[in-house]
Amino acid sequence: MKSLTLTFLTLIAACSISFAQCGKKVTITTANTEHLNADGTVARTVDEKAIVDINKTDLAINVNDEHKMTGKIKSDICNWTVPFKDGKWVIKATITDEQGTDRDVTITIEGKDGKVTLLFETDGMPDDRLRVTVVKFEEAA
């Protein structure tokens, strides 16, 4: 009975750690962008700094202090086994660019072995995919 109780408490603690990272305000900093073809191969790489701010309902993307986009999160699925290092966070959102154009996007943030990447996909446009390596992933104040 004690081992069952201990196992149950450990499971609850692990789930709490995973869900504790979801819905918090985070800031993601990247250093370069890979533009992907529909088959996932890299078409070109651009050195550019992007900062992505995400909270429970909104997100903002700032690329090189030149291109800014904002968005409303429609849904997300979040599961970090090790906060900001191992796990996955899939965000569905509507992004508005500086010209006022709205696009439905899927943003997948994935951590494997401590390396975090972000994949940005415009829904219905398989040639419009960007992948970036995250250089800094932190909980914002």
PLY file of the C-alpha trace (Angstrom):
ply
format ascii 1.0
element vertex 141
property float x
property float y
property float z
element edge 140
property int vertex1
property int vertex2
end_header
0.00 0.00 0.00
2.85 2.39 0.81
4.52 1.79 -2.55
1.21 2.43 -4.36
0.72 5.69 -2.45
4.32 6.75 -3.17
3.93 5.95 -6.87
0.68 7.93 -7.03
2.24 10.96 -5.29
5.26 10.84 -7.62
2.95 10.78 -10.65
0.98 13.76 -9.34
4.20 15.70 -8.71
5.48 14.98 -12.24
2.18 16.09 -13.78
2.19 19.24 -11.66
5.68 20.16 -12.88
4.63 19.63 -16.49
1.42 21.65 -16.23
3.11 24.38 -14.17
5.05 25.45 -17.28
1.92 25.78 -19.37
0.00 29.04 -19.33
2.88 31.03 -17.87
4.47 33.94 -19.65
7.64 32.84 -21.43
10.18 34.58 -23.63
11.99 32.66 -26.35
15.07 34.08 -28.06
16.43 32.66 -31.33
19.54 33.40 -33.40
18.78 32.13 -36.92
15.89 30.96 -39.06
15.74 27.96 -41.40
13.20 28.25 -44.21
11.90 24.76 -45.01
10.49 23.26 -48.19
7.28 21.20 -48.08
9.37 18.02 -47.65
11.18 19.48 -44.62
14.53 20.17 -46.26
16.25 23.48 -45.56
15.86 25.87 -48.51
17.88 28.65 -46.88
19.13 29.87 -43.53
19.01 33.48 -42.38
20.93 34.93 -39.42
18.35 36.94 -37.55
17.37 37.43 -33.95
13.77 36.80 -33.01
12.08 37.23 -29.66
8.81 35.39 -29.08
6.70 36.29 -26.05
3.93 33.86 -25.16
1.37 33.99 -22.37
-1.86 32.11 -21.76
-3.89 33.98 -24.42
-1.52 36.02 -26.60
1.81 35.93 -28.36
4.11 38.50 -29.94
6.95 37.93 -32.39
9.68 40.51 -33.01
12.28 39.75 -35.70
15.40 41.97 -35.72
13.34 44.84 -34.28
12.00 45.25 -37.84
9.13 42.81 -38.33
6.51 42.48 -35.62
3.51 40.20 -35.41
0.93 39.65 -32.69
-1.51 36.83 -32.20
-4.31 35.30 -30.23
-3.90 31.75 -29.02
-6.88 29.59 -29.97
-5.66 26.38 -28.33
-2.55 24.70 -27.03
-1.34 21.31 -25.89
1.55 21.44 -23.49
3.60 18.63 -22.00
7.04 19.38 -20.56
8.63 16.40 -18.80
11.62 18.62 -17.90
10.58 22.29 -17.98
11.87 24.08 -21.08
14.31 21.22 -21.88
12.37 18.05 -22.73
8.81 17.98 -23.95
6.49 19.58 -26.45
4.15 22.55 -26.67
1.84 22.92 -29.69
0.09 26.26 -30.09
-2.68 27.06 -32.59
-3.05 30.81 -33.10
-4.16 33.56 -35.44
-1.24 35.89 -36.21
-1.60 39.44 -37.52
1.36 41.00 -39.34
2.21 44.70 -39.65
0.05 45.04 -42.77
-2.97 43.70 -40.90
-3.01 40.32 -42.64
-4.30 37.47 -40.47
-2.90 33.93 -40.78
-3.76 30.78 -38.89
-0.54 29.18 -37.67
0.70 26.22 -35.71
3.75 26.76 -33.53
5.46 23.65 -32.18
8.06 24.14 -29.48
9.93 20.92 -28.79
12.76 20.03 -26.45
14.89 16.92 -26.84
17.99 16.25 -24.77
18.04 19.88 -23.63
17.95 21.33 -27.18
14.80 23.35 -27.89
13.51 24.14 -31.39
10.51 26.08 -32.61
8.65 25.18 -35.82
6.34 27.85 -37.26
3.84 26.62 -39.87
1.20 28.63 -41.71
-1.88 26.42 -41.92
-2.63 25.30 -45.49
0.75 26.48 -46.81
3.29 23.61 -46.62
6.04 25.73 -48.21
5.68 28.41 -45.52
7.49 26.72 -42.62
10.23 28.15 -40.45
12.39 26.31 -37.92
14.57 28.06 -35.37
16.89 26.85 -32.67
16.10 28.43 -29.36
19.12 29.98 -27.66
17.21 31.15 -24.60
13.92 29.94 -23.16
12.89 31.57 -19.92
9.90 32.24 -17.79
9.16 35.96 -17.97
8.19 38.12 -15.02
0 1
1 2
2 3
3 4
4 5
5 6
6 7
7 8
8 9
9 10
10 11
11 12
12 13
13 14
14 15
15 16
16 17
17 18
18 19
19 20
20 21
21 22
22 23
23 24
24 25
25 26
26 27
27 28
28 29
29 30
30 31
31 32
32 33
33 34
34 35
35 36
36 37
37 38
38 39
39 40
40 41
41 42
42 43
43 44
44 45
45 46
46 47
47 48
48 49
49 50
50 51
51 52
52 53
53 54
54 55
55 56
56 57
57 58
58 59
59 60
60 61
61 62
62 63
63 64
64 65
65 66
66 67
67 68
68 69
69 70
70 71
71 72
72 73
73 74
74 75
75 76
76 77
77 78
78 79
79 80
80 81
81 82
82 83
83 84
84 85
85 86
86 87
87 88
88 89
89 90
90 91
91 92
92 93
93 94
94 95
95 96
96 97
97 98
98 99
99 100
100 101
101 102
102 103
103 104
104 105
105 106
106 107
107 108
108 109
109 110
110 111
111 112
112 113
113 114
114 115
115 116
116 117
117 118
118 119
119 120
120 121
121 122
122 123
123 124
124 125
125 126
126 127
127 128
128 129
129 130
130 131
131 132
132 133
133 134
134 135
135 136
136 137
137 138
138 139
139 140
